[in-house]
Amino acid sequence: MKKILGWISTAVLGLAFLAPTAPAQDQGKEVLKIQLPKPMFVGTPKNIRTPNLETITGKPRGPFMVPVGTVLLSAGKPVAASDKEPVIGEIAFVTDGKKSGEDGYYVEFGPMLQWVQIDLGKSQELHAIVAWHYHSQARVYRDVVVQVSDDKDFISGVTTVFNNDHDNTSGLGAGKDKEYIETFDGKLFDPKGVKARYVRLTSGGNTSNDMNHYVEVEVYGIPAK
């Protein structure tokens, strides 16, 4: 009997050892659910020449973990822009929730350096920023810089979340991030929980033309109490 009990105890301990456990870093977190638009092109883009392009894998973005309670903060929020009179579309398109790559769903700003800025209404804990510049054609947008701040003029308290302006063309500092090809996945930037009210995205033209475009920008975080 003692041998049987000893065997059962050993077996139970063995099962407990083999049972999968959630990694410590994933406790209290969940996968961020992002509604993606319909793909507009298929295949690996070719003939895009840029000295700072990230490696193209052709694989979709993997799951991104955020704290439980993270929600979309930017839907319908006010948007400002450096170009007050867009060439095509409306500035409000940036947060209207419509992500289609078809004509009529994006705003086009003039050439050279331009920015859009979302006002979240109050300082909140940010955990993901996802941007779709333009995804009906494979292209790379130049000098993409994503910054957040509680200062609407971005003079003080500015945190840079992403910067692929490797030669400091924008004057916002030389960045070490890679350029990337636009797809229906959008580009996810990780603000790592920093608190801010304003989110500003800067770009300086693209590999197809000198203009700047936005289909949608989504900001996710923990709502301020």
C-alpha positions, -999 to 999 in steps of 0.1 A, spaced: 0 0 0 28 23 9 45 16 -24 12 24 -43 8 57 -24 44 66 -30 40 59 -68 8 81 -69 26 110 -51 55 108 -75 31 108 -105 12 138 -92 44 157 -86 55 148 -121 23 160 -136 25 193 -117 60 198 -129 50 191 -166 18 213 -164 22 245 -185 22 277 -165 18 312 -178 50 332 -181 54 357 -153 56 385 -177 22 375 -192 2 375 -160 -24 402 -160 -20 406 -198 -40 398 -229 -36 398 -266 -45 432 -282 -74 427 -306 -70 449 -337 -96 449 -364 -77 449 -397 -89 461 -431 -91 440 -462 -57 435 -479 -52 455 -510 -22 439 -526 -7 404 -524 29 392 -526 63 406 -517 69 442 -528 98 448 -552 119 476 -564 116 497 -532 150 512 -527 159 526 -493 190 523 -472 173 517 -439 146 491 -447 137 464 -421 139 427 -432 109 416 -451 96 383 -438 62 382 -455 47 370 -422 18 388 -404 25 405 -372 23 382 -342 2 387 -311 9 418 -290 3 416 -253 -12 445 -233 -24 449 -198 -60 436 -191 -83 466 -194 -65 482 -224 -91 498 -247 -91 520 -278 -88 556 -266 -86 575 -299 -119 567 -316 -135 600 -327 -110 621 -309 -100 655 -322 -71 657 -347 -49 686 -356 -23 687 -384 6 708 -397 -12 711 -430 -45 729 -423 -59 723 -458 -54 687 -469 -51 680 -507 -76 651 -504 -99 641 -476 -105 654 -441 -82 656 -411 -109 638 -391 -104 607 -412 -74 599 -389 -96 588 -361 -130 579 -378 -125 542 -375 -125 535 -412 -94 517 -424 -102 507 -460 -73 512 -485 -97 524 -512 -101 560 -524 -121 582 -501 -108 567 -468 -75 585 -465 -64 621 -460 -35 635 -481 -12 663 -469 13 683 -488 49 674 -494 79 678 -471 76 672 -434 41 670 -420 25 658 -388 -9 648 -374 -17 651 -337 -45 633 -317 -59 648 -285 -70 620 -261 -86 646 -238 -66 637 -207 -33 621 -199 -36 583 -200 -14 552 -198 -6 542 -234 2 507 -245 -1 506 -283 -2 530 -312 -12 515 -346 -9 536 -378 -21 530 -414 -5 556 -437 -16 540 -470 -20 504 -478 -35 500 -513 1 501 -526 34 489 -512 54 520 -502 77 532 -475 70 565 -457 101 586 -449 112 600 -416 84 584 -395 86 598 -360 60 590 -333 60 611 -301 37 616 -271 34 644 -246 11 662 -222 23 694 -239 1 701 -270 30 721 -286 55 693 -280 81 716 -264 85 699 -231 79 664 -216 82 647 -250 87 610 -253 98 595 -286 81 561 -292 95 555 -327 120 572 -350 133 559 -383 147 592 -394 183 579 -395 199 611 -408 178 636 -388 161 652 -418 131 660 -396 153 679 -370 137 657 -342 169 637 -337 185 608 -356 165 576 -350 177 540 -349 144 523 -360 140 508 -394 119 520 -423 90 496 -432 66 488 -460 30 497 -456 5 468 -454 -31 463 -442 -16 452 -409 -6 488 -401 25 495 -381 23 489 -343 44 512 -321 50 503 -284 48 533 -260 55 510 -231 29 524 -207 40 560 -208 13 585 -198 4 613 -223 -25 632 -236 -13 640 -271 1 617 -298 19 632 -328 30 613 -359 54 629 -383 64 618 -419 83 633 -448 69 619 -481 72 583 -494 88 562 -520 60 567 -545 56 605 -542 64 634 -520 30 635 -503 20 624 -468 -11 602 -461 -31 587 -432 -59 562 -434 -62 557 -396 -43 560 -363 -54 540 -333 -42 546 -298 -48 520 -271 -43 523 -234 -58 523 -199 -85 549 -194 -77 576 -168 -100 574 -138 
